[in-house]
Amino acid sequence: MDMLNSFDKNAVIKRLFTKKNKDYSYAIAFFLIFSFFTLFVIRPNILSVFQANLKIENLKKTNAVYEYQIQNIINAQTVLVDARDDLKLLDEAATSKPQVNQVIGDITKTTEKNNLVINKLSLVDVNLKDISRSDQFKPLTFDLGLTGNFEDYFKLMKDFYDQRRIKLLKNIVINKAEAESTNSGELQIELEVEGYYL
């Protein structure tokens, strides 16, 4: 206590306000104010800048993914535009309805063109009321019995495969027409012609 009393208050105040001490008090006040601004003003701004940069990077990645998907859509659209004129061929190859008369007409015209005689033509087990999945082919099967030679039969097969309507030749059985061999080489040909529709 004596020591505190020995200090003169006026002397302490004079020492605090000397020029040397005033320079330190300004430095301390500046440091306190600068620390306040650093913690409460500059730091949040720096954090928001880093968060904005992170969001920009994420948006660039998302943009790259979207750009890739858009490019895929453009490529698909380009393919469709290029194939637009050929889409009608797809409709003709596999029609939306069975069109049995058209298939029978194709078969008879093609056999007559190739000098073959139709002995039998029958439609086998078809359900015209089938409304199952419309994206799957449904078969339309005909039993066909022909008489003719091998060369004409070979031309018939080629003509069937050249037609726009998809046809599949199945279960082909070729027999001699007569017990004796002749110059004409007549054959009995049994086959199934399978057409398709959606």
For each residue, the residues with C-beta under 8 A, 3 or more apart:
1: 4 5
2: 5 6
3: 6 7
4: 1 7
5: 1 2
6: 2 3
7: 3 4 11 12
8: 11 12
9: 12 13
10: 13 14
11: 7 8 14 15
12: 7 8 9 15 16
13: 9 10 16 17
14: 10 11 17 18
15: 11 12 18 21
16: 12 13 21 25
17: 13 14 21 22
18: 14 15 21 22
19: 22 23
20: 23 24
21: 15 16 17 18 24 25
22: 17 18 19 25 26
23: 19 20 26 27
24: 20 21 27 28
25: 16 21 22 28 29
26: 22 23 29 30
27: 23 24 30 31
28: 24 25 31 32
29: 25 26 32 33
30: 26 27 33 34
31: 27 28 34 35
32: 28 29 35 36
33: 29 30 36 37
34: 30 31 37 38
35: 31 32 38 39
36: 32 33 39 40 41
37: 33 34 40 41 42
38: 34 35 41 42 43
39: 35 36 42 43
40: 36 37 43 44
41: 36 37 38 44 45
42: 37 38 39 45 46
43: 38 39 40 46 47
44: 40 41 47 48
45: 41 42 48 49
46: 42 43 49 50
47: 43 44 50 51
48: 44 45 51 52
49: 45 46 52 53
50: 46 47 53 54
51: 47 48 54 55
52: 48 49 55 56
53: 49 50 56 57
54: 50 51 57 58
55: 51 52 58 59
56: 52 53 59 60
57: 53 54 60 61
58: 54 55 61 62
59: 55 56 62 63
60: 56 57 63 64
61: 57 58 64 65
62: 58 59 65 66
63: 59 60 66 67
64: 60 61 67 68
65: 61 62 68 69
66: 62 63 69 70
67: 63 64 70 71
68: 64 65 71 72
69: 65 66 72 73
70: 66 67 73 74
71: 67 68 74 75
72: 68 69 75 76
73: 69 70 76 77
74: 70 71 77 78
75: 71 72 78 79
76: 72 73 79 80
77: 73 74 80 81
78: 74 75 81 82
79: 75 76 82 83
80: 76 77 83 84
81: 77 78 84
82: 78 79
83: 79 80 86 87
84: 80 81 87
85: 88
86: 83 89 90
87: 83 84 90 91
88: 85 91 92
89: 86 92 93 164
90: 86 87 93 94
91: 87 88 94 95 96
92: 88 89 95 164 165
93: 89 90 164 165 166
94: 90 91 137 165 166 196 197 198
95: 91 92 98 99 102 165 197 198
96: 91 134 197 198
97: 197
98: 95 103 126 128 138 140 197
99: 95 102 103 197
100: 103 104 123 126 140
101: 104 105
102: 95 99 105 106 165
103: 98 99 100 106 107 140 142 165 167 193 195
104: 100 101 107 108 121 142
105: 101 102 108 109
106: 102 103 109 110 163 165 167
107: 103 104 110 111 118 121 142 144 193
108: 104 105 111 112 118 121
109: 105 106 112 113
110: 106 107 113 114 156 159 160 163
111: 107 108 114 116 117 118 146 156
112: 108 109 115 116
113: 109 110 159
114: 110 111 148 152 153 155 156 159
115: 112 148 152
116: 111 112 146 147 148 152 153 156 189
117: 111 146 147 148
118: 107 108 111 121 144 145 146
119: 145 146 147 188
120: 143 144 145
121: 104 107 108 118 142 143 144 145
122: 142 143
123: 100 126 140 141 142
124: 141 142 143 192
125: 141
126: 98 100 123 139 140 141
127: 130 138
128: 98
129:
130: 127 138
131: 134
132: 136 138
133: 136
134: 96 131 198
135: 198
136: 132 133 198
137: 94 196 197 198
138: 98 127 130 132 196 197 198
139: 126 194 195 196
140: 98 100 103 123 126 194 195 196 197
141: 123 124 125 126 192 193 194 195
142: 103 104 107 121 122 123 124 192 193 194 195
143: 120 121 122 124 190 192
144: 107 118 120 121 189 190 191 192 193
145: 118 119 120 121 188 189 190
146: 111 116 117 118 119 153 156 188 189 190 191
147: 116 117 119 177 186 187 188 189
148: 114 115 116 117 152 153 156 186 187 189
149: 152 153 184 185 186 187
150: 153 154 174 185 187
151: 154 155
152: 114 115 116 148 149 155 156
153: 114 116 146 148 149 150 156 157 174 187 189
154: 150 151 157 158
155: 114 151 152 158 159
156: 110 111 114 116 146 148 152 153 159 160
157: 153 154 160 161 169
158: 154 155 161 162
159: 110 113 114 155 156 162 163
160: 110 156 157 163 167 169 193
161: 157 158 167
162: 158 159
163: 106 110 159 160 167
164: 89 92 93
165: 92 93 94 95 102 103 106 195
166: 93 94 195 196
167: 103 106 160 161 163 193 194 195
168: 193 194 195 196
169: 157 160 172 191 192 193 194
170: 191 192 193 194
171: 190 191 192
172: 169 189 190 191
173: 189 190 191
174: 150 153 187 188 189 190
175: 187 188 189 190
176: 179 181 186 187 188
177: 147 186 187 188
178: 181 182 186
179: 176
180:
181: 176 178 185
182: 178 185 186
183:
184: 149
185: 149 150 181 182
186: 147 148 149 176 177 178 182
187: 147 148 149 150 153 174 175 176 177
188: 119 145 146 147 174 175 176 177
189: 116 144 145 146 147 148 153 172 173 174 175
190: 143 144 145 146 171 172 173 174 175
191: 144 146 169 170 171 172 173
192: 124 141 142 143 144 169 170 171
193: 103 107 141 142 144 160 167 168 169 170
194: 139 140 141 142 167 168 169 170
195: 103 139 140 141 142 165 166 167 168
196: 94 137 138 139 140 166 168
197: 94 95 96 97 98 99 137 138 140
198: 94 95 96 134 135 136 137 138
